């Protein structure tokens, strides 16, 4: 219970502080923002795209903050309403130049899984077990132009409960090509990556990509995630894929002091 209260307190303090403004001019230069993507998918694929929920899911990826700081919760649920994962990112734009950006961040997270146990009497009981992690990231990105960028994504994590992998390292070389015109109304986005994953003494290499179709002036988009195991000792499917329907939220607002 203490863990949940701390998370709620941090979130409330962050949202409160991000809305404080002592100067009108500072508010104009650094507008507050709230954005996000709500996703419905036939197969929930993890933040590390070598793992999957294995069934339909709803994903809520939100971001709120001001200036260089943001609070980015990621909430995942099965379509049956059962929680899958809660990730509470705190991020900071360490470098924010037009051609080069560098974000750093950290998060506590909770992963849920269904557990079945058979009692002495033979009765099968189902319950939801929670596992806790702490992770950190660095994401340097080079912007070639408004449509093309490439960069490195590093993620480290440690398990906080006894039945978890204690050390995880994720290192990816990735690229993003956006606004590829199909016609006057539709455009395509393509984001490939190759990544290395190490979990305690096991490791592997993978390739994945996200391909999306967008319609101008429409908040909905359609995309697919594809992930292929190249060589790995880590348990999991050789190939993963899904279809995603997304609703995009993107708002900025100014706080004008009275």
N, C-alpha and C positions, 0 to 999 in steps of 0.2 A: 504493500500500500504506500509506503514511503516513496518508493521509486516512481509510482504514478503521480503522486502529489508534487514531487520535484519537477517532473516533466511539465505538468500543468502550470506550475508557478513560473518556470522558465518561459514557456510560451506566452503567458499573460504579460509578464514583465517586458518581453521583447516587443509584443504588439503595442503595449502602452508607450514604451520609449520611442518606438519608430514613428509614432504620431505626434510626439512633442515637437514644438517649433518655437524657438525664441525670436526668430527674425523672419520677416516676410520675404526678404530677398533670398535667404537660404532655402526656404520652402520652394520658391520658384526654380532655383537651380537644381534642387534635389527632390523631385516629386516622389511621394510614396507610391507604392505599386502593389497590386494584387493580381496575380496571373495563375494559370493552371491549365491542366488537361484532364478531362474525365474520359476514361477509356472503358469500353465494353469489349471483351475478347472471348473467343471460343477456347483459348488456352492461355492461362496466366503464365508468362515467362518472367523470370526473376531479373533484378537489376544486373546480376551477372548472368548473361544469356546462355548458360549451360545447364541451368536448373529451371524447373517448371512446376507449377501447381498441379498440372495434369488434368485440369477441368476448367470450365468457363469461369471468368472472374471479372470483377469491377475494380479499376485502378483509379485512384485520385492522387494526382501529382500537383501540388500547390506550391506557390511561392509568394511571400509577402515580405515587405521591407522598405528600406529607404536608402538611397545612395549606394554604397558598396556592400552593405550588409543585408542578408536575407535569411528568413526562416522558411525552410522548404520541406514540409511534411509529405511523406509518401504513404498512403493508406491503401492496403490491398485486402479485398474480400472475395470469397467465392460467391457465385451467383445465389447460393443458398443462404447467404448472409453471414456465414462463418468467417471470422477474421483469418487472414493469411499472414500478413506482415504489416507492422507499423514502423516506419523509419522517420526519424526527426532530425533532418539536416539543419545545421547552422553553417552558413557559407559567407565567405568574404572575398571580394574582388581585389586581390593583392596588386595586380597590374591590370590596367584597363585602358590600354592604348588602342587606336583603330586597327593596327596591324598585329598586335600581340596582346593576348589576354592571359591572365594567370589567376585561377580561382583555387582557393583552399577551403577545406571544410572538415567537419567531424559530425558524427551522429551516434546516439544510442538507438538501438532497434530491438524490436520484439518479434520473433518468428513463432507462429502457432502451428501445431500439428495435431492431427487426430491420433489418439492412442486407444487401442482395444486391449482389454484385460479380461481374462476368464477367471472367475472366482472358484473356490473349492467346490461349490455346489454346481458348477458348470454354467453359471449365468455369465453372459458376455456383457461387459460394461464399456461404454464409450465415454471418453472425456477429452477435453482440449488441454494440451500441454503447451506452456510458453517457454521459449528459450531466448536468452538475452545476449546481445552483441554490443561491442563498441568498435567503431570504424573511423577512419580518417582518409582524406583524399587530396590529391593535387592534380590539376588539369590545365597544363599549359597549351594554348591554342594559337596557331598562326593563321591570320586571315589574308588570303590571297586577294580577294575582292569581296563584294557583298554576297556573292553566291557560293564561294568555295573557301573552305578552311580545312586544316588538318592539325592534328595534335596528338598528345599522349595523355592517357588517363591512368593514374595510379590510385589504387585502393588497397588499404591494409585494414585488417580486422582481427579482433580477438574475441573468442567465446567467453562469456561470463558465467556459464553454467557447466557443471561437470560432464554432461553427456554430449558436449559439443566439440567440434574441431577447435583447437586452441589458437591456431595461427592461420590466417588466410592472406594471400598476396594475389592481387589482380593487376596486370599491366597490359595495356592495350595501345596499339597504334591505330588511329581512327581518322576518318575524313568525313566531311559533310558537303554535299552538293545540293543546293536548294533552288527553288524557282526555275526548274528546267521546263521551258514552255512546251506544252502539248498542242494547245490552240489558244485562242484569245481568252478563254474562260478557265482552262485547267492547266495545272502545272504539276511537276513531279519532283520529289526529293529522294535522295539516295545517300545512305550513310553506312558505308562498309567499315569493318574493323577486323583485325586479327589480334588475338589476345592470348596471354600466358596466364595460367591459373595454378597456384600452388596451395594445397590444403594440408598442413602438417608435413608428412613425408611423401605425399602423393602430388603429382603435378600433371599438366597436360597443356596442349595448344589447340586453339579453336579458331574458326572464322565465322563471322556473323554479319548481318546487314539488316537495315530497316529501309523499306521502300514505301513511300507514301504518295498519295494522290490528293491534291487540294483543288478546290474551286474558289475562284476569286470572290471576295466579299461574303463567303459562307463560313460560319464558324466550325462546321463539321469537316472531317477529313477521314480518309480510309488508308490504312497502312497494313503492312505485314512484317513480322520479325522472322528471320531465317537464321538458324545457327547449326553449324556442322562441326563435329568433333574431328580434328586432324589426327592427333595422337595423344592418348591420355590414359593414365592409370586410375582416374577418378570415375566412380560409378556414375552412370547417366546414359541417356539415349544418344545414339550416334547423330541423329538429326532431329531438330526441333523447328516447329513453325506455328504461326498463328495468323489470324485475321483480326484487325482492331478497328473499331469505329470510335472516333475521338471527337470530343467537343472542346474547343479551345476558348479559354477565358483570358482576356488581356485588357486590364484596366490600369490607368494611372490617375492619381488625384492629388490636389494640392491642399495643404492645410494652411489656411490664411488666419493668422493670429488676430484676435479682436483688440 
